[in-house]
Amino acid sequence: MRVILWLFLLVPALVFAEGNPAIQAELKKLAWQDGPSDGRIGDKATIKVPAGFVFLDEKNTRRFLEIAGNPPRDRHYLIAPNTLAWFAVFSFNATGYVKDDEKIDPDAILGSLKASDSPGNEERKKLGLPALYTEGWAVAPHFDSQTKRLEWGVKLRSDPGGPVVNYTSRLLGRTGVMSALLVSDPATLAADTQQFRSALQSFDYVAGEKYSEFKSGDKIAEYGLAALILGGAAAVATKKGLWAVIAGFLAAFWKLILGVVVAAMAGFRSIFKSKKT
């Protein structure tokens, strides 16, 4: 049996029982798209689904999130190895064109994240959620000017609970930013991240949405790279106060931050075997 600690934005605590027939039955009903194939991420992008991987469209990703105890979300898409050892969920935010000429200061950003712990936990308390504390970087934020990808991993500690890791990738486009959130076991994060980043190599915006296709007159985002890590809040933090802006951002996303799911994944491979027989 392999027990996986899932990290996911907007997810409450839930236990997936090993061999739970109801969960297995619901997962089998999903329209899993097998690789090799092309995954369509709305009208914004595509990704190659390799052999041994699966993809879910918007409708089926919404249902997957429900099965996993998440609030259902529209315009989300999922890719994963067919063992479900990890998965990544894509969503697009029409922020406008984010300029990539900003220098990233990991120490300053981490300080801002830690500073938001106290007011953030006040919000979590109102929602009946346990406190969550920023411990440091699992992977310091870094931007690849060639692929236009901003990535980082944050080490967090829940109260009560142990350390967790949230690994995020932001892919810049002409009209906004695609978010890809990796859901993985911290113990296998390094290997899972390698697979995840390998899969992202085949991600591509459709014609007209590519970062390189920016034209004069296009909408420009009000913030830069560092603010993407802070939920888009940093650009206007001096006007409203950092937490006021972050709280407003979170309110638009169910006012939930990060939750932990303990999932017993043994037997999930059979989902993909049985549906082909």
N, C-alpha and C positions, 0 to 999 in steps of 0.2 A: 504494500500500500504506500502511495506517495501522498503525503499531506502537504498542501500548498497554502501559503499565506497570501491571499489576494489583496492588492491595493487597488482601489478604484475611486475616482471622483464620484461623489453623489451616491455612495453605497452604504446602507446601514448594516449592522452586524447580522450575520446569517450563517447557519451551519448547513453545508451540503452533506447529508448522510451518505456514507459509502453504500453503494448498491441501492440507493433509494429508488424504487421502481417508478414512483410518480415523476420524479425529476428526469430519470432516464427516458421515460415515455414522452415527456414534453420536449426534451432536447432532440429526440428522434423525429419529431414532427417538423422541426425547422428545415427550411430549404437550403441545406448546406451546399455551397458551390465548391466542387472539388478542383484542385489544381492538377495539371497545369491549365490555367484559364486566365481571363482578364476580369479583374474586379472593377466595377464602376462605382466611384465614390461621388454619388449625385451627378450634377452637371459640371463639376469642378475638376475632377481628376480621375486617374485610373491607377491601378497597381497590378502587377503580374502576380498571380497566385501560383507559387511553385508546386511541383508534385509533392504530395505529402502534407499539403496545407489546405485550409478551407477558408471560405469567405462567406459573409452574410450581408445581404442588402439591407436597406433601411428598415423595412417591415420586420424582417427576421431578427435584426439586431435589437430592435425595440422589444421584441418578445424575449430574446435572450436576456436582456437586462432585467425584465420582469421576473423571469425564472430565477435569476440570481439575486432577487430581492432589491433591485434598483428601481427608482422612479423611471417609468418608461420615457424615453427621449426620442424625438424625431430627428431625422437627418444625421444619424450616427451609423457607422459601418464598421464591421469587424473582420480581422484577419487573424489566423492562428494556425499552429501546427495541428494536425488532426488528432493529436493526443490531448489537446487543450492544456498542455504543460504551461503555456502562457498564451495570452492573447493581447491584441492591441485594438483600440477603438479610435476611429477617425471622426472628427467633426470640424466643420468650417465656420470661421467667424469673419464676417464681411467688414473688417476694420478699415479697409482701404490699404493702400500701398505703404508698407512699413519700411522706412529708410534703414539701410544696413550699415551706416557709417558711424554708428555709436560705439564707443569703447565700453566694453563690459568690465565692471569692477566686482568680482565675486564676493569680496569681503563686505563691500557696502550693501550689496543685495542681500547677503545673508543677514546682515545687521537689521535690515528692514523687515525681513521675514520673521526674525526672532522678536522684533519689537511688536509685531502684530499678534504674537501668541496670546498675550493677556486679553486684549479686546476680542480676539477671535474666539477664545475659549468662553468668554461671556456669551457670545452668540450661540456657541455649541451647547452651553448649559441651558439656555432657553429652549433649545430643541431636544433636550434630553440626551445629548451626546456626550461621551467622555472627553476629557481634555486632551489636547494634542500639542506636543512641543517640538519645535525645530531643533534638531541636534547638530546639523552641519551638512556639508555636501557629501553625497556618495560619489557623485561625479560633478565636478565644478562646471558651471555654464560655459559653453563654448560655441562659437559660430563658425560654420564652414561657408566661406564666401563663394565656393564653387557650386555646392549643392543648395545654398541658401537655407540651410538647416540650423536652427538653434536648439541645443539639447542640454539637459541638465538632470541630475538626480539628487533628490533631497532625502536625507536621513531624518526620520521623525520618530517620536516616542509617544505612544498613547498612554493614558492614565485611567485605569490600569492597563498594563500590557507591555510588550517588549518593543524593540526597534522595528521599524518598517521603512520601506523605501518607495518613493514615488519617482519614476523615470518618465520624462516627458520630452517629446520632440515637437518643434514648431517649424513648419515648412512654409516659407514665404511665397506668396503669389502676387499677381497683379492687383487683385481686388480685395485681398484679405489674407488670412493665415489659416492653414490647416493644422489642427492639433492631432497628434497621435500619442495616446497614453498607453504605455506598456503596463500590463498587469502580470506580475511575476512573483515568484518566491524569492525573498532576499537571499536565500542560501544559494540559489542558482542564477542570480541576477546577471553576473558577468557573462555566462554562456547564453542566457536568454537574450540579453541586450545585443550580443553579437549576431544572433539569428534575426532579431528584430531589425537591426540596422542593415543587415544584408537584404532583408525583404524590402526595406525602404529605398534601396538602390533602384528598384523598378517603379517607384512612385513617380508619376509625372502629371503635371497639370495639363488640361486639354488646351487646344489652340485658343488663344485669346485670353487665357488665364495665367499664362506663364509670367514669372517675375520680369523676365527680359523683354516682355511685350508692353511694358509701361509706356504710356503716351502722355504728353503734356495735356493737362486738363483732367486727368484721372484723380480720383479721391485719394488724398494723402492721410494716413493715420495720424492721430494726434499724439502718438507716443512712439518710442523706439524699441530697440531690442531688450533693454533692461526691464522695461515696463511689462513686456510679455511674460516675464517670469513672475511678476507681481500682479498678474491678472489685469494688466492694462491700467493699473492705478497710478503708477509713478508720475505720469505726465501731468496730472492735475492734483497731485498730492499737496502741493504747496498752497493750493486754493482752498481745498476742503479739509485737509488733514488726511493722512495716509489711510487710516482705518475707515473713515467715512466713505472713501471711494471704494476701497476693497469690499466693504459691507454692501454697498450698492451693487457692485459687480456680482457678489455671491447671491444677492437677493434674486437676481435674474436667473440664477442657476440653482433654485430650490433652497437657497440659504444653507447649503450643506457644504462642508469642506472635504475631508477625507475620512473614509471609514475603513474598517478591516473585516475581511471575510475569511474564515477558516474553511477550506474546501477539501474534502476527501475526493480525489480525482481518480482513484483506481477504478478501472472498469469503463471509463469514458471512451477508451479506444474502441470498445465494442459498438459504440453508437455508429461509428463510421464503417465498421465491418458489416454490421447487420443491415444497414440501409442499402448496401450494394448487392446483397444476396437476394 
